[in-house]
Amino acid sequence: MHPHPSPPTPTIAALATPPGVGAVSLVRLSGPAALAVADLASGGRASGMALRSSQYCRILDAAGEVLDDGLMVVFRAPNSYTGEDCVEFSGHGGMLVTREVLARLLACGALPAGPGEFTQRAFLNGKLDLTQAEGVMDLIAAQTRLAMRAARSQLEGTLGRRTTAARDSILGTLAHLEAWIDFPDEDIQPDTGANLRGGVTSVIATIDALLATADQGRVLRDGARTVIFGPPNVGKSSLLNCLLGFERAIVSELPGTTRDTIEECISLHGIPLRLVDTAGLRHTADRLEAAGIQRTERQLETADLLLEVADASLPRPPAMALPVTAATHLLLLNKSDLGEHASWHGVAALRLSCAHDSGFAELSLAIRDALHFNEAEWGDHAIAINTRHQACLQTARHALLAALSLLENPSTDPELAAIDLRDALDALGEIAGRLDTEDLLGEIFSRFCIGK
């Protein structure tokens, strides 16, 4: 029987710039018939163009009337973003003219591209690994400098290289173990001692270092939920307004002014913060204020960072019973310009004054350090893994720990350790989108000259 031939890859087209009115729009074609489609729409200009050079051309309708004029660029496979033949047309940025140009390309034989399909083709054609493809999305979505920096690092392949290096290390260990198991007559040492264990331990350390960036990655993508709380009238809303740089919350000397939570976003040292101003915590008979306090308690449970505000000029109040949370907790003594009450002396806290806008430089550094974005922890080459990476790394780590335990026991069948190493190999390969079953076989024969 003859296998059914794979269906031909369709040529796709889409608008690559945001819809709307602008100075310039860009329409992109990719696929085996990209040049043929562009020729039909441009009167044969595309196929005669020099590669990677811009050329003036006109897009014509079926009757030969000009729809738009602009610049066309041709990229030949495999030297393009997708690895296929690509054509890009830059024309005028009007909504109607752009829609007409795209419709003409579709009429000439292209199909509408799905969400992310150009980048998906780049991955399938080996132009990007899966982490780099995710980096493209993160770069587009980045709202702060640090988020952009992390996305750029991922797009450049930093995460893919580190996980691939870890995978290759496990591949070598597994190849040695498999060779000894499958070819006992060959002169191959079992090497189940320090060398094998050391290789596995080294990869576990690499995985641990990557897993430590999971919270940072989540913060960069979603923002750190930063809850401002404390008793009434200590300056919580004033703190929110100072951090925002404008008056978002109503400030009053009357206790209980804030009845509901207020949420705003800022960027601090390139870190996205989702600031939440809450109702003052106290016992109250007011039903509306009590409802606001209940919301405050729920906010505390889901916070990444807690900013507790107290009045430095008043006696230190009894400690509040707070919900259980893993969030980092910073104590802020506001109204320091009024003098500090003796009960606060020696208390580890940040002193500031919202009225005089003082102490905020120290606060911003403290927030940066509390979220582990200082240079000592963040480093010059930022990596921030996402939830998918985290799940794969945790699976690989669990399998490697199991393999290490087996390798440390001389009486254990090495085939059991090999099973765990294979599981770790698959989990690490999944991060970059590599699940090739032929890699291991090639590694064994290339390194041990089996069958001589």
C-alpha positions in Angstrom: 0.0 0.0 0.0 1.2 3.5 -0.8 0.9 6.1 2.0 -1.5 8.9 1.3 0.4 12.0 0.2 0.4 14.9 2.6 -1.9 17.7 1.5 -0.1 20.7 0.0 0.7 23.5 2.4 -1.6 26.4 1.8 -0.4 29.9 1.2 -1.7 32.2 3.8 -2.1 36.0 4.0 -2.9 38.4 6.8 -2.6 42.0 7.9 0.6 42.2 10.0 -0.1 45.7 11.4 -2.9 46.7 13.8 -6.3 47.3 12.1 -7.3 50.9 11.9 -6.1 54.2 10.4 -2.4 54.8 10.2 0.4 56.0 7.9 1.5 52.6 6.7 0.0 49.1 6.7 1.8 45.8 6.0 0.2 42.7 4.5 2.1 39.4 4.6 2.1 36.3 2.4 3.7 33.0 3.3 3.7 29.6 1.6 4.7 27.8 -1.6 2.5 29.9 -3.8 3.4 33.3 -2.2 5.2 34.6 -5.2 2.5 33.4 -7.6 -0.3 35.0 -5.6 1.8 38.3 -5.4 2.4 38.1 -9.2 -1.3 37.9 -9.9 -2.0 40.9 -7.6 0.9 43.0 -8.8 1.0 42.4 -12.6 4.0 39.9 -12.3 6.3 42.1 -10.3 7.1 39.7 -7.4 8.8 36.9 -9.3 11.3 39.2 -11.0 12.4 41.0 -7.8 15.8 40.7 -6.3 15.6 39.0 -3.0 15.4 41.1 0.2 15.1 44.3 -1.7 12.2 46.8 -1.7 10.6 47.6 -4.9 7.8 50.0 -5.8 4.7 48.2 -7.1 1.0 48.5 -7.5 -1.7 46.1 -6.3 -4.3 45.7 -9.0 -7.9 44.4 -8.9 -9.2 41.8 -11.3 -10.0 44.5 -13.8 -6.5 46.0 -13.7 -7.5 49.0 -11.6 -5.0 50.2 -9.0 -6.1 49.4 -5.4 -2.9 50.7 -3.7 0.7 51.4 -4.4 3.7 50.9 -2.1 6.8 48.8 -1.5 7.1 45.0 -1.9 9.8 42.7 -0.4 10.4 39.1 -1.4 12.0 36.5 0.9 12.8 33.1 -0.6 12.7 29.8 1.5 14.3 28.9 3.7 15.7 32.4 4.4 12.5 34.0 5.8 10.7 34.3 9.1 8.5 31.3 8.4 11.1 29.3 6.5 8.8 29.5 3.4 8.6 31.8 0.5 7.3 35.1 1.8 6.1 38.4 0.3 5.4 41.6 2.3 3.6 44.6 0.9 3.7 48.0 2.7 1.0 50.3 1.5 -1.2 53.1 2.8 -2.7 52.6 6.2 -6.4 53.3 5.6 -8.9 50.7 6.7 -10.7 50.4 3.4 -7.6 50.3 1.2 -5.9 47.7 3.4 -9.0 45.5 3.4 -9.2 45.7 -0.4 -5.5 44.7 -0.8 -5.9 41.7 1.6 -9.1 40.7 -0.2 -7.3 40.8 -3.6 -4.6 38.5 -2.3 -7.2 36.1 -1.0 -8.9 36.2 -4.4 -5.6 35.3 -6.0 -5.3 32.1 -4.1 -4.2 32.8 -0.6 -6.1 31.6 2.5 -6.7 33.8 5.6 -4.0 33.1 8.2 -5.1 31.9 11.7 -4.0 33.5 14.9 -0.2 33.1 15.3 0.0 31.0 12.1 3.1 32.7 10.7 5.0 32.1 14.0 3.6 28.5 14.1 5.1 27.9 10.7 8.4 29.3 11.8 8.4 26.8 14.6 7.4 23.8 12.5 10.0 24.7 9.9 12.8 25.0 12.5 13.3 28.7 12.4 12.3 29.1 16.1 12.0 26.7 19.0 8.9 26.7 21.1 10.3 29.0 23.8 11.3 31.5 21.1 7.8 31.4 19.6 6.4 32.1 23.1 9.0 34.9 23.4 7.4 36.6 20.3 4.1 36.7 22.1 5.6 38.0 25.3 7.5 40.7 23.5 4.4 42.0 21.8 2.5 41.9 25.1 5.3 43.4 27.2 4.1 46.5 29.2 7.3 47.3 31.1 11.1 47.5 30.4 11.8 44.3 32.4 9.1 42.4 30.7 10.5 43.4 27.4 14.0 42.5 28.5 12.8 39.0 29.6 10.9 38.5 26.4 13.8 39.5 24.3 16.1 37.1 26.1 13.6 34.3 25.5 13.2 35.3 21.8 17.0 35.1 21.4 16.9 31.5 22.6 18.4 31.8 26.1 15.8 29.6 27.8 15.9 27.1 24.8 19.7 26.9 25.0 19.7 26.2 28.7 17.0 23.5 28.6 18.6 22.0 25.5 22.0 21.8 27.2 20.4 20.1 30.2 18.6 17.7 27.9 21.9 16.9 26.1 23.5 16.2 29.4 20.8 13.8 30.4 21.0 12.2 26.9 24.6 11.4 27.4 24.0 9.9 30.8 21.1 7.8 29.5 23.1 6.8 26.4 25.8 5.4 28.6 23.4 3.5 30.8 21.4 2.2 27.8 24.5 1.0 26.1 25.7 -0.9 29.1 22.2 -2.5 29.5 21.6 -3.4 25.8 25.2 -4.5 24.9 26.7 -6.3 27.9 29.3 -8.1 25.8 30.9 -4.8 24.7 33.7 -3.2 26.7 31.5 -0.5 28.3 31.9 0.3 31.9 28.5 0.6 33.8 29.8 3.8 35.3 27.0 4.0 37.9 29.1 5.9 40.4 30.0 9.5 40.9 30.1 10.4 37.2 26.5 9.5 36.4 25.2 10.9 39.7 27.2 14.1 39.2 25.7 14.6 35.8 22.1 14.2 37.1 22.8 16.4 40.1 24.1 19.2 37.8 21.0 19.1 35.7 18.8 19.3 38.8 20.7 22.4 39.9 20.0 24.0 36.4 16.3 23.1 36.7 16.1 24.6 40.2 17.7 27.8 39.0 15.1 28.1 36.2 12.2 27.2 38.5 13.3 30.0 40.8 12.3 32.5 38.1 8.7 31.3 37.9 7.3 33.9 40.2 9.3 36.6 38.4 7.8 35.4 35.1 4.3 35.5 36.4 4.8 39.0 37.8 6.2 40.3 34.5 3.3 38.9 32.6 0.5 39.6 35.0 1.8 42.2 37.4 2.5 41.9 41.1 -0.8 42.2 43.1 0.3 44.8 45.7 -2.3 45.3 48.5 -2.2 48.5 50.6 -3.8 47.9 54.0 -3.9 49.1 57.6 -6.2 50.9 60.0 -8.4 53.8 58.9 -6.9 57.2 58.4 -3.2 56.3 58.2 -2.7 57.4 54.6 -3.4 54.3 52.5 -5.3 56.3 49.8 -2.6 59.0 50.0 0.0 56.4 49.4 -1.9 55.1 46.3 -2.1 58.6 44.9 1.6 59.3 45.5 2.6 56.1 43.8 0.3 56.8 40.8 1.3 60.4 40.5 -2.3 61.6 40.4 -5.3 61.7 42.7 -7.1 58.5 42.1 -8.6 57.9 45.5 -10.6 60.3 47.7 -8.5 61.4 50.7 -10.3 62.6 53.9 -9.6 62.9 57.6 -12.8 61.0 58.2 -12.3 57.3 59.1 -13.9 54.8 56.7 -13.8 57.0 53.6 -12.7 54.1 51.5 -15.5 51.5 51.4 -14.4 49.4 48.4 -11.1 48.3 46.9 -9.6 50.5 44.2 -7.1 48.9 41.7 -4.6 50.7 39.4 -1.5 49.6 37.5 1.9 51.2 37.5 5.5 50.3 36.4 8.1 50.6 39.1 11.7 49.9 38.1 10.3 48.1 35.1 8.1 45.9 37.3 4.4 46.0 36.7 2.4 46.5 39.9 -1.3 46.1 40.4 -1.9 48.4 43.3 -5.0 47.7 45.4 -6.2 50.3 47.9 -8.4 48.8 50.6 -10.8 49.8 53.3 -9.3 50.4 56.7 -9.2 47.4 59.0 -11.1 47.9 62.3 -14.2 46.8 64.1 -17.3 48.6 62.8 -21.1 48.4 63.0 -21.5 50.1 59.7 -22.7 47.4 57.2 -21.2 49.0 54.2 -17.8 49.6 55.8 -17.9 46.0 57.2 -18.4 44.7 53.7 -15.4 46.7 52.5 -13.3 45.2 55.3 -14.3 41.7 54.2 -13.1 42.5 50.7 -9.9 43.8 52.2 -9.3 40.4 53.9 -9.9 38.6 50.6 -7.4 40.8 48.9 -4.8 40.0 51.5 -5.2 36.3 50.8 -4.4 36.7 47.1 -1.6 39.3 47.3 2.0 39.0 46.0 3.1 42.0 48.1 1.6 43.5 51.2 2.2 47.2 52.0 1.0 47.7 55.6 0.6 51.4 56.4 0.7 52.8 60.0 0.7 56.3 61.5 4.2 56.9 62.8 2.9 59.8 65.0 0.5 57.6 67.0 1.2 54.8 69.5 1.9 51.4 67.9 -1.4 49.5 67.7 -1.8 45.8 68.6 -0.9 43.4 65.9 -3.7 42.6 63.5 -4.8 39.0 62.9 -4.2 38.7 59.2 -5.2 35.9 56.8 -2.6 33.3 56.0 -0.6 34.4 53.0 2.8 33.8 51.4 3.1 37.4 50.3 6.1 39.5 51.2 5.2 42.0 53.9 6.6 45.6 54.1 5.7 47.9 57.0 5.4 51.6 56.1 5.3 54.3 58.8 3.6 57.2 57.2 3.3 60.8 58.5 7.0 60.7 59.6 7.0 64.4 59.2 4.9 64.7 62.3 7.5 63.0 64.5 7.7 59.4 65.5 6.0 58.0 68.6 8.4 56.3 71.0 6.6 53.0 70.6 7.9 52.8 67.0 11.6 53.3 67.9 13.7 50.3 66.8 10.9 48.8 64.7 12.1 47.7 61.2 10.0 49.7 58.8 10.2 52.2 56.0 9.7 55.8 57.1 7.9 58.1 54.6 5.6 61.1 54.4 2.9 61.2 51.7 2.2 64.8 52.6 5.8 65.8 51.8 6.5 63.1 49.2 9.5 61.8 51.0 10.8 58.3 51.5 9.5 57.0 48.2 12.9 56.4 46.6 13.7 54.0 49.5 10.2 52.4 49.1 10.6 51.7 45.4 13.9 50.0 46.0 12.4 48.0 48.8 9.6 46.8 46.6 12.0 45.9 43.8 14.1 43.8 46.3 11.0 42.2 47.9 9.9 40.9 44.5 13.5 39.7 43.7 14.2 42.0 40.8 17.5 43.4 42.1 20.6 42.8 39.9 22.0 40.2 42.3 18.9 37.9 41.8 17.6 39.1 38.4 21.0 39.2 36.7 22.2 40.6 33.4 20.6 37.8 31.3 17.0 37.6 32.5 15.0 34.4 32.1 11.4 34.3 33.3 9.7 31.0 32.7 6.0 30.7 32.2 3.5 28.2 33.6 4.1 25.6 30.9 7.8 25.7 31.3 7.3 25.4 35.1 5.2 22.3 34.7 7.7 20.6 32.4 10.6 21.5 34.6 8.9 20.1 37.7 8.1 16.9 35.9 11.8 16.6 34.8 13.0 17.4 38.3 10.8 14.7 39.9 12.0 12.1 37.4 15.7 13.1 37.9 15.4 12.8 41.7 13.9 9.4 41.3 16.7 8.4 38.9 19.3 9.7 41.3 17.9 7.7 44.2 18.1 4.6 42.1 21.6 5.3 40.9 22.8 5.7 44.5 21.6 2.1 45.3 24.1 -0.4 43.7 21.5 -3.3 44.0 18.9 -1.5 41.9 18.3 -2.6 38.3 19.7 0.2 36.1 16.8 -0.2 33.7 14.6 1.5 36.3 16.9 4.5 36.4 16.8 4.6 32.6 13.0 4.8 32.6 13.1 7.9 34.9 15.9 9.5 32.8 13.8 9.0 29.7 10.8 10.7 31.4 13.1 13.7 32.3 14.4 13.8 28.7 10.8 14.0 27.3 9.8 16.7 29.8 12.9 18.9 29.0 12.4 18.3 25.3 8.8 19.5 25.5 9.9 22.9 26.7 11.6 23.7 23.4 9.3 21.5 21.3 11.8 18.7 20.8 10.5 15.2 21.2 12.7 13.3 18.7 12.9 9.6 19.4 16.0 9.2 17.1 18.3 11.4 19.3 19.1 8.7 21.8 20.0 6.0 19.2 22.3 8.4 17.4 24.0 9.3 20.7 24.6 5.7 21.6 26.2 4.7 18.3 28.3 7.8 17.9 29.9 7.7 21.3 30.4 4.0 21.9 31.3 2.5 18.5 29.0 -0.4 19.2 29.3 -3.5 16.9 32.9 -3.1 15.8 
